[in-house]
Amino acid sequence: MQIHDVRTHRSAEDFPRHEHLAAKIAKVAADPVAVPADTQEMVLNRIIDNASVSAASVIRRPVTVARVQAQAHPATTGSGVFGITGSYSPEWAAWANGVAVRELDFHDTFLAAEYSHPGDNIPPLVAVAQRLGATGADLIRGLATAYEIQIDLVKGICLHKHKIDHVAHLGASAAAGIGTMLHLDEDTIYNAIGQALHLTTSTRQSRKGLISSWKAYAPAYAGKVAIEAVDRAMRGEGSPSPIWEGEDGVIAWLLDGPEHTYQVPLPAPGEPKRAILDSYTKEHSAEYQSQAPIDLARRMREKISNLDDIESIVLHTSNHTHVVIGTGSGDPQKFDPDASRETLDHSVMYIFAVALQDGTWHHERSYAPERAHRPDTVELWRKISTVEDPEWTRRYHSLDPAEKAFGARAVITLKNGEVITDELAVADAHPLGARPFARQQYINKFLELSEGVVESAEQQRFLAVVDGLADAPAGGADALNIVVDPIVLDKAPTIGAGIF
């Protein structure tokens, strides 16, 4: 890997374009390096993972709304929308599929200086592959690039410190990935990246206080914007530049400002793209930093004979966990039984309480209104707090994979004064966890979440398509679209009329 210094430059400075971060990313995207076997395997795993969570969310209201919007944009030669037949405009297909993937907060993650869900790159790339008839190998190459760029940006540039939403990195990565997949030249990819970043910078209010369904729409919007940006760039249109380093650019006014230098790692010329291997998926439908606490709660409940005996629970954890999903956020909504599912998903206090009581976690039952309103749950929930522990913060940011951690130490004090303590650094499903996810676990997740939604024959057809994707000819990506039993879709909520 090469480390690139990225800072603001005044317009009057001599700052040649090949030194722009967008140009360096474009160079990586245009590099025809082969995809390593382990990278390819993980790309296929994540395609399965996205299908799993899309099946589980297919009749939820935000997903239904996005699907109906996509259906208003049919195309003779277009892209598939998850769950239904037909051909639709690729940017709208990516929009609908992106919402389905993100709605349950149940797919892959990478955490470093910034947060990310790099699987959000898959819907826009698949949609473009279907629209233009890309081969399976080209789709895999494009996804390897998209994951690489998003993860490298997440390693180097913190957005949330300045309350900028993490999808700003996604717009750039999806544009770069599409560029790789379509064998575009560096100049075209450069302009697509600049436009995509310019149009996907937004505030983190979408993840603050009472969290709405826009949390699911935000990455889908970034993917839609990336497709449109690539289309314009392919037609010869330019972009704001230098988008990161300009004196009125992203760093100068949205991030750390002219005095700061970021260091962004990118593959050297000819170096394989392997960043996807640094990411990890979720066993539980909840914000990633609660994955290890869920597993920890399941383990600790065996040590407590009566949960009514608990006086208090303090989770010692990283700064990120404390301020994003813990009491350090200052959000009273995180203790409100009437809060939205999206808000409860970002309350480690609620999540730890339910996991401690139930010994399990379910993407629907654990968030049900009646579950959140259980008096004993509310009582336990409000006994839980978080504190930042500098050691957990240090481990969160560690560059050593063996040391990097997203967990917590739980200190449970009983009413009789007894103290029970345990800790867990990484979730059981993490590559270094007790039960790491491999292909079979991804398949099991898909079969479990799509049971009763996708017929068995369609499940097996889809898995066979994924297995053979690397050898799929032009147009082979069309077969990745899954059709859901119409009886299931009939249970989706009725959506009122809009503009389209």
C-alpha positions as CSV (number, residue, x, y, z in Angstrom):
1,M,0.0,0.0,0.0
2,Q,1.0,3.6,-0.6
3,I,0.2,6.3,1.9
4,H,-0.9,9.6,0.3
5,D,-0.9,12.9,2.1
6,V,-4.1,14.8,1.4
7,R,-4.5,18.5,2.4
8,T,-6.0,21.7,1.2
9,H,-4.3,23.6,-1.6
10,R,-5.1,27.2,-2.6
11,S,-6.2,27.7,-6.2
12,A,-3.1,29.8,-6.9
13,E,-0.8,26.9,-5.9
14,D,0.8,24.6,-8.4
15,F,-1.2,21.4,-7.7
16,P,-1.2,19.2,-10.8
17,R,-4.3,17.0,-11.3
18,H,-2.4,13.8,-11.0
19,E,-1.7,14.7,-7.4
20,H,-5.4,15.1,-6.6
21,L,-6.8,12.3,-4.4
22,A,-9.6,11.7,-6.9
23,A,-7.0,11.2,-9.6
24,K,-5.1,8.7,-7.5
25,I,-8.3,6.8,-6.8
26,A,-9.1,6.9,-10.5
27,K,-5.7,5.4,-11.2
28,V,-6.4,2.6,-8.8
29,A,-9.8,2.0,-10.3
30,A,-8.4,1.8,-13.8
31,D,-5.6,-0.6,-12.9
32,P,-6.3,-3.9,-14.6
33,V,-4.8,-6.0,-11.8
34,A,-6.4,-9.4,-11.3
35,V,-8.7,-10.1,-8.4
36,P,-7.2,-12.5,-5.8
37,A,-9.1,-15.7,-5.1
38,D,-9.8,-14.8,-1.5
39,T,-11.1,-11.4,-2.5
40,Q,-13.4,-13.0,-5.1
41,E,-14.7,-15.5,-2.6
42,M,-15.6,-12.7,-0.1
43,V,-17.2,-10.6,-2.9
44,L,-19.5,-13.6,-3.6
45,N,-20.2,-14.0,0.2
46,R,-21.3,-10.4,0.4
47,I,-23.6,-10.7,-2.6
48,I,-25.3,-13.6,-0.7
49,D,-25.3,-11.5,2.5
50,N,-27.1,-8.6,0.8
51,A,-29.7,-11.0,-0.6
52,S,-30.3,-12.3,2.9
53,V,-31.2,-9.0,4.4
54,S,-33.1,-7.8,1.4
55,A,-35.4,-10.9,1.7
56,A,-35.9,-10.2,5.4
57,S,-36.8,-6.5,4.7
58,V,-38.8,-6.9,1.5
59,I,-42.3,-5.9,2.8
60,R,-41.1,-3.3,5.3
61,R,-42.6,0.2,4.5
62,P,-39.4,2.0,3.5
63,V,-38.4,-0.9,1.2
64,T,-41.9,-1.0,-0.3
65,V,-41.9,2.8,-1.0
66,A,-38.5,2.6,-2.7
67,R,-39.7,-0.4,-4.8
68,V,-42.9,1.4,-5.9
69,Q,-40.8,4.4,-6.9
70,A,-38.5,2.2,-9.0
71,Q,-41.5,0.6,-10.6
72,A,-42.5,4.0,-11.9
73,H,-39.4,4.1,-14.0
74,P,-39.5,1.0,-16.3
75,A,-36.9,0.6,-19.0
76,T,-36.8,-1.7,-22.0
77,T,-33.2,-2.6,-21.2
78,G,-32.8,-2.0,-17.6
79,S,-32.0,-3.5,-14.2
80,G,-33.8,-5.8,-11.8
81,V,-35.6,-4.8,-8.6
82,F,-35.3,-7.2,-5.7
83,G,-38.4,-9.4,-5.3
84,I,-40.2,-8.6,-8.6
85,T,-39.9,-9.2,-12.3
86,G,-39.5,-6.5,-14.9
87,S,-36.8,-4.1,-16.1
88,Y,-36.2,-0.7,-14.5
89,S,-34.0,2.3,-14.9
90,P,-30.7,1.4,-13.3
91,E,-30.4,4.3,-10.9
92,W,-33.9,3.6,-9.6
93,A,-33.3,-0.1,-9.3
94,A,-30.1,0.7,-7.3
95,W,-32.2,3.0,-5.1
96,A,-34.8,0.3,-4.4
97,N,-32.3,-2.4,-3.8
98,G,-30.1,-0.2,-1.7
99,V,-32.9,0.6,0.7
100,A,-33.7,-3.2,0.9
101,V,-30.1,-3.9,1.8
102,R,-29.8,-1.2,4.4
103,E,-33.2,-1.2,6.1
104,L,-32.5,-3.8,8.8
105,D,-28.9,-2.7,9.6
106,F,-27.9,-6.3,9.1
107,H,-25.1,-6.5,6.5
108,D,-21.4,-5.9,6.4
109,T,-19.3,-3.2,8.2
110,F,-15.9,-1.7,8.4
111,L,-14.9,0.7,11.2
112,A,-11.7,2.7,11.5
113,A,-11.3,6.5,11.5
114,E,-14.9,6.5,10.0
115,Y,-17.8,4.1,9.9
116,S,-19.0,2.3,6.8
117,H,-21.2,-0.5,5.4
118,P,-19.3,-1.3,2.2
119,G,-21.9,-3.8,1.0
120,D,-23.9,-0.7,0.1
121,N,-21.7,-0.6,-3.1
122,I,-23.3,-3.8,-4.4
123,P,-26.7,-2.5,-5.5
124,P,-25.5,0.3,-7.8
125,L,-22.8,-1.9,-9.4
126,V,-25.2,-4.8,-10.0
127,A,-27.8,-2.4,-11.4
128,V,-25.3,-1.0,-13.9
129,A,-23.9,-4.4,-14.7
130,Q,-27.5,-5.5,-15.6
131,R,-28.2,-2.4,-17.6
132,L,-25.1,-2.7,-19.7
133,G,-24.6,-6.4,-19.8
134,A,-21.3,-6.7,-17.9
135,T,-19.7,-10.0,-17.4
136,G,-19.6,-11.7,-14.0
137,A,-15.9,-11.2,-13.8
138,D,-16.1,-7.5,-14.5
139,L,-18.8,-7.1,-11.8
140,I,-16.5,-8.9,-9.3
141,R,-13.6,-6.6,-10.4
142,G,-15.8,-3.6,-9.9
143,L,-16.9,-4.6,-6.5
144,A,-13.3,-5.4,-5.4
145,T,-12.5,-1.8,-6.3
146,A,-15.6,-0.3,-4.6
147,Y,-14.8,-2.1,-1.4
148,E,-11.1,-1.1,-1.6
149,I,-11.8,2.6,-2.1
150,Q,-14.5,2.9,0.6
151,I,-12.4,1.0,3.2
152,D,-9.2,3.0,2.3
153,L,-11.1,6.3,2.7
154,V,-12.6,5.1,6.0
155,K,-9.1,4.3,7.2
156,G,-7.8,7.7,6.3
157,I,-10.5,10.4,6.6
158,C,-12.9,10.8,9.6
159,L,-16.2,12.4,8.7
160,H,-18.3,11.9,11.8
161,K,-16.0,14.2,13.8
162,H,-17.5,17.0,11.8
163,K,-21.0,15.5,11.7
164,I,-20.8,14.5,8.1
165,D,-22.5,11.3,7.2
166,H,-20.4,8.3,6.2
167,V,-22.2,7.9,2.8
168,A,-19.9,10.7,1.5
169,H,-17.2,8.0,1.1
170,L,-19.7,5.7,-0.5
171,G,-20.5,8.0,-3.4
172,A,-16.8,8.1,-4.4
173,S,-16.3,4.3,-3.9
174,A,-19.4,3.4,-6.0
175,A,-18.3,5.7,-8.8
176,A,-14.8,4.2,-8.8
177,G,-16.2,0.7,-8.7
178,I,-18.5,1.3,-11.7
179,G,-15.5,2.8,-13.5
180,T,-13.5,-0.4,-13.0
181,M,-16.4,-2.6,-14.0
182,L,-16.9,-0.7,-17.3
183,H,-13.2,-0.3,-18.1
184,L,-13.5,3.5,-18.1
185,D,-10.4,5.7,-18.5
186,E,-8.9,7.6,-15.6
187,D,-10.2,11.0,-16.7
188,T,-13.8,9.7,-16.8
189,I,-13.5,8.0,-13.4
190,Y,-11.9,11.1,-11.9
191,N,-14.9,13.3,-12.9
192,A,-17.4,10.8,-11.7
193,I,-15.7,10.6,-8.3
194,G,-15.7,14.4,-8.0
195,Q,-19.4,14.7,-8.8
196,A,-20.4,11.8,-6.6
197,L,-18.5,13.2,-3.5
198,H,-19.8,16.7,-4.1
199,L,-23.4,15.5,-4.2
200,T,-23.3,13.0,-1.3
201,T,-21.9,15.1,1.6
202,S,-24.7,15.5,4.2
203,T,-25.0,15.9,7.9
204,R,-25.2,13.1,10.4
205,Q,-28.6,14.3,11.7
206,S,-30.0,11.3,10.0
207,R,-28.4,9.2,12.8
208,K,-29.1,11.5,15.7
209,G,-31.9,11.8,18.2
210,L,-35.1,10.1,16.8
211,I,-33.7,8.3,13.8
212,S,-36.1,7.9,10.8
213,S,-36.2,5.6,7.8
214,W,-33.8,8.0,6.0
215,K,-31.0,6.0,7.6
216,A,-31.8,3.2,5.1
217,Y,-32.4,5.6,2.2
218,A,-29.1,7.6,2.6
219,P,-26.7,5.0,1.2
220,A,-29.2,4.1,-1.6
221,Y,-29.2,7.8,-2.5
222,A,-25.4,7.8,-2.7
223,G,-25.5,4.8,-5.0
224,K,-28.1,6.4,-7.2
225,V,-26.0,9.6,-7.3
226,A,-22.9,7.6,-8.2
227,I,-24.7,6.0,-11.2
228,E,-25.9,9.4,-12.5
229,A,-22.4,10.9,-11.9
230,V,-20.7,8.2,-14.0
231,D,-23.3,8.6,-16.7
232,R,-22.6,12.4,-17.0
233,A,-18.8,11.8,-16.8
234,M,-19.1,9.2,-19.6
235,R,-20.8,11.9,-21.7
236,G,-17.8,14.3,-21.2
237,E,-19.0,16.4,-18.2
238,G,-16.5,17.5,-15.6
239,S,-16.6,17.9,-11.8
240,P,-15.7,20.3,-9.0
241,S,-12.0,19.9,-8.6
242,P,-9.9,19.3,-6.6
243,I,-13.0,18.1,-4.7
244,W,-11.2,17.1,-1.5
245,E,-8.2,19.5,-1.6
246,G,-9.6,22.7,-3.1
247,E,-9.6,25.8,-1.0
248,D,-13.4,25.7,-1.0
249,G,-13.5,21.9,-1.1
250,V,-14.5,19.2,1.4
251,I,-11.4,19.3,3.6
252,A,-11.3,23.1,3.9
253,W,-14.9,23.7,4.9
254,L,-16.5,20.4,5.9
255,L,-13.6,18.6,7.7
256,D,-10.4,19.5,9.6
257,G,-9.6,22.5,7.5
258,P,-6.5,23.9,5.7
259,E,-4.1,23.1,8.6
260,H,-4.7,19.4,8.6
261,T,-3.1,16.6,6.5
262,Y,-4.9,13.3,6.1
263,Q,-3.1,10.1,5.2
264,V,-5.0,7.8,2.9
265,P,-3.7,4.4,2.0
266,L,-4.3,3.1,-1.6
267,P,-2.9,0.1,-3.5
268,A,0.3,0.7,-5.4
269,P,0.2,0.1,-9.2
270,G,-0.2,-3.6,-9.9
271,E,-1.1,-4.4,-6.2
272,P,-4.2,-6.5,-5.8
273,K,-7.3,-5.1,-4.1
274,R,-7.8,-6.9,-0.9
275,A,-9.6,-4.5,1.5
276,I,-12.8,-6.4,1.5
277,L,-11.0,-9.0,3.7
278,D,-10.7,-6.4,6.4
279,S,-14.5,-6.0,6.7
280,Y,-16.9,-8.2,8.5
281,T,-20.6,-8.9,8.5
282,K,-23.3,-9.1,11.2
283,E,-24.9,-12.1,12.8
284,H,-27.3,-9.8,14.5
285,S,-29.6,-7.1,13.1
286,A,-28.2,-4.1,15.0
287,E,-25.5,-1.4,14.7
288,Y,-22.1,-3.1,14.4
289,Q,-20.7,-1.8,17.7
290,S,-23.5,-3.7,19.5
291,Q,-22.6,-7.1,17.9
292,A,-20.0,-8.0,20.6
293,P,-22.2,-6.7,23.5
294,I,-25.0,-8.9,22.3
295,D,-22.8,-11.9,22.4
296,L,-21.4,-10.8,25.7
297,A,-24.9,-10.4,27.2
298,R,-25.8,-13.9,26.0
299,R,-22.8,-15.2,27.8
300,M,-23.2,-13.2,31.0
301,R,-26.9,-14.2,31.6
302,E,-25.7,-17.6,32.6
303,K,-23.9,-16.1,35.6
304,I,-27.0,-14.3,37.0
305,S,-29.7,-16.4,38.5
306,N,-32.3,-13.6,38.7
307,L,-32.0,-10.5,36.5
308,D,-34.3,-8.6,39.0
309,D,-31.3,-8.6,41.3
310,I,-29.3,-6.2,39.1
311,E,-28.7,-2.8,40.5
312,S,-26.7,-1.3,37.6
313,I,-24.8,-2.2,34.5
314,V,-21.9,-0.2,33.1
315,L,-20.4,-0.9,29.7
316,H,-16.8,0.3,29.5
317,T,-16.1,0.7,25.8
318,S,-14.6,2.9,23.0
319,N,-15.4,6.5,22.4
320,H,-17.2,5.7,19.2
321,T,-19.6,3.2,20.9
322,H,-20.1,5.5,23.9
323,V,-21.0,8.6,21.8
324,V,-22.8,6.9,18.9
325,I,-25.0,4.2,20.5
326,G,-24.3,4.8,24.2
327,T,-25.2,7.3,26.9
328,G,-22.4,9.6,25.7
329,S,-24.7,10.5,22.8
330,G,-26.9,12.5,25.2
331,D,-30.0,11.2,23.3
332,P,-33.0,10.6,25.6
333,Q,-34.7,8.8,22.7
334,K,-32.3,5.9,23.3
335,F,-34.3,5.1,26.4
336,D,-37.7,5.6,25.0
337,P,-39.9,2.5,24.5
338,D,-41.8,4.5,21.8
339,A,-38.7,5.3,19.8
340,S,-38.4,4.1,16.2
341,R,-36.8,0.8,15.3
342,E,-33.9,2.8,13.8
343,T,-33.4,4.5,17.2
344,L,-33.5,1.3,19.2
345,D,-31.0,-0.2,16.8
346,H,-28.6,2.6,17.9
347,S,-29.2,2.1,21.6
348,V,-26.7,-0.3,23.1
349,M,-28.5,0.0,26.4
350,Y,-31.7,-1.4,24.9
351,I,-29.9,-4.0,23.0
352,F,-27.9,-5.2,25.9
353,A,-31.0,-5.4,28.1
354,V,-33.0,-7.5,25.6
355,A,-30.1,-9.8,24.8
356,L,-29.5,-10.3,28.5
357,Q,-33.1,-11.2,29.1
358,D,-33.7,-13.3,26.0
359,G,-30.3,-14.9,25.4
360,T,-30.8,-14.2,21.7
361,W,-31.4,-11.5,19.1
362,H,-34.0,-11.4,16.3
363,H,-34.4,-8.8,13.6
364,E,-38.1,-8.5,14.2
365,R,-39.1,-9.9,17.6
366,S,-36.3,-8.0,19.4
367,Y,-37.6,-4.6,18.1
368,A,-41.3,-5.3,18.4
369,P,-43.3,-2.5,20.2
370,E,-44.6,-5.0,22.7
371,R,-41.0,-6.1,23.4
372,A,-39.7,-2.6,23.9
373,H,-42.6,-1.8,26.3
374,R,-42.2,-4.8,28.6
375,P,-42.0,-3.3,32.1
376,D,-39.1,-5.5,33.2
377,T,-37.2,-4.6,30.1
378,V,-37.7,-0.9,30.6
379,E,-36.6,-1.2,34.2
380,L,-33.4,-3.1,33.3
381,W,-32.8,-0.9,30.2
382,R,-32.7,2.2,32.3
383,K,-30.1,0.7,34.7
384,I,-27.6,0.5,31.9
385,S,-25.0,3.2,31.0
386,T,-21.8,3.4,29.0
387,V,-18.4,5.1,29.8
388,E,-15.4,5.6,27.5
389,D,-12.4,3.5,28.4
390,P,-9.2,4.8,26.8
391,E,-7.9,1.3,26.3
392,W,-11.0,0.3,24.3
393,T,-10.7,3.5,22.2
394,R,-7.1,2.7,21.5
395,R,-7.9,-0.8,20.4
396,Y,-10.8,0.4,18.3
397,H,-8.3,2.5,16.3
398,S,-5.4,-0.1,16.3
399,L,-4.0,-0.9,12.9
400,D,-3.1,-4.4,14.2
401,P,-6.0,-6.7,13.2
402,A,-5.2,-9.0,16.1
403,E,-5.6,-6.1,18.5
404,K,-8.4,-4.1,16.9
405,A,-11.6,-4.4,18.9
406,F,-15.2,-3.2,18.9
407,G,-16.4,-4.7,22.2
408,A,-16.8,-3.8,25.8
409,R,-16.3,-4.8,29.4
410,A,-19.5,-5.1,31.3
411,V,-19.6,-4.4,35.0
412,I,-22.9,-5.7,36.5
413,T,-23.5,-4.8,40.1
414,L,-26.1,-6.7,42.0
415,K,-28.3,-5.3,44.8
416,N,-26.4,-7.3,47.4
417,G,-23.2,-5.6,46.3
418,E,-21.8,-8.5,44.3
419,V,-20.0,-7.4,41.1
420,I,-19.9,-9.6,38.0
421,T,-17.5,-8.6,35.2
422,D,-16.8,-10.0,31.7
423,E,-15.6,-8.6,28.4
424,L,-15.6,-9.5,24.8
425,A,-13.3,-7.8,22.2
426,V,-15.0,-8.9,18.9
427,A,-18.3,-10.5,18.0
428,D,-18.5,-14.2,17.6
429,A,-19.0,-13.9,13.9
430,H,-16.0,-11.7,13.4
431,P,-13.0,-13.3,11.5
432,L,-11.2,-13.5,14.9
433,G,-14.3,-14.4,16.9
434,A,-15.6,-17.6,18.4
435,R,-17.6,-18.6,15.3
436,P,-16.2,-16.7,12.2
437,F,-18.5,-16.4,9.2
438,A,-17.4,-18.4,6.1
439,R,-19.4,-19.4,3.0
440,Q,-21.6,-21.9,4.8
441,Q,-22.6,-19.3,7.5
442,Y,-23.5,-16.8,4.7
443,I,-25.6,-19.5,3.0
444,N,-27.2,-20.3,6.4
445,K,-28.1,-16.7,7.0
446,F,-29.6,-16.4,3.5
447,L,-31.7,-19.6,3.9
448,E,-32.9,-18.5,7.4
449,L,-33.8,-14.9,6.4
450,S,-35.4,-15.8,3.1
451,E,-37.4,-18.8,4.5
452,G,-41.1,-18.1,3.9
453,V,-40.2,-15.2,1.6
454,V,-38.3,-16.9,-1.3
455,E,-39.3,-20.3,-2.6
456,S,-36.8,-23.1,-2.1
457,A,-36.2,-23.6,-5.8
458,E,-35.5,-19.9,-6.2
459,Q,-33.1,-19.9,-3.2
460,Q,-31.1,-22.7,-4.8
461,R,-31.1,-21.1,-8.2
462,F,-29.7,-17.9,-6.8
463,L,-27.0,-19.6,-4.8
464,A,-26.0,-21.5,-7.9
465,V,-25.8,-18.3,-9.9
466,V,-23.5,-16.8,-7.3
467,D,-21.2,-19.8,-7.3
468,G,-20.8,-19.5,-11.1
469,L,-20.7,-15.7,-11.3
470,A,-17.0,-15.4,-12.1
471,D,-17.6,-17.3,-15.3
472,A,-20.9,-15.7,-16.2
473,P,-20.9,-14.2,-19.7
474,A,-22.1,-10.7,-20.7
475,G,-25.6,-10.3,-19.3
476,G,-25.1,-13.0,-16.6
477,A,-25.7,-10.5,-13.8
478,D,-29.4,-10.4,-14.7
479,A,-29.7,-13.8,-13.0
480,L,-28.8,-12.3,-9.6
481,N,-32.2,-10.8,-9.2
482,I,-34.4,-12.8,-6.8
483,V,-38.2,-13.1,-7.3
484,V,-40.2,-13.2,-4.1
485,D,-43.4,-15.2,-3.7
486,P,-46.2,-12.8,-4.7
487,I,-48.2,-13.9,-1.7
488,V,-45.5,-12.4,0.4
489,L,-45.5,-9.1,-1.5
490,D,-49.3,-8.9,-1.1
491,K,-48.6,-8.4,2.6
492,A,-46.6,-5.2,2.0
493,P,-48.2,-2.0,3.3
494,T,-50.4,0.1,0.9
495,I,-48.4,3.1,-0.4
496,G,-50.2,6.3,-1.2
497,A,-49.7,8.2,-4.4
498,G,-46.7,10.3,-5.0
499,I,-45.3,12.4,-7.9
500,F,-44.1,9.5,-10.1
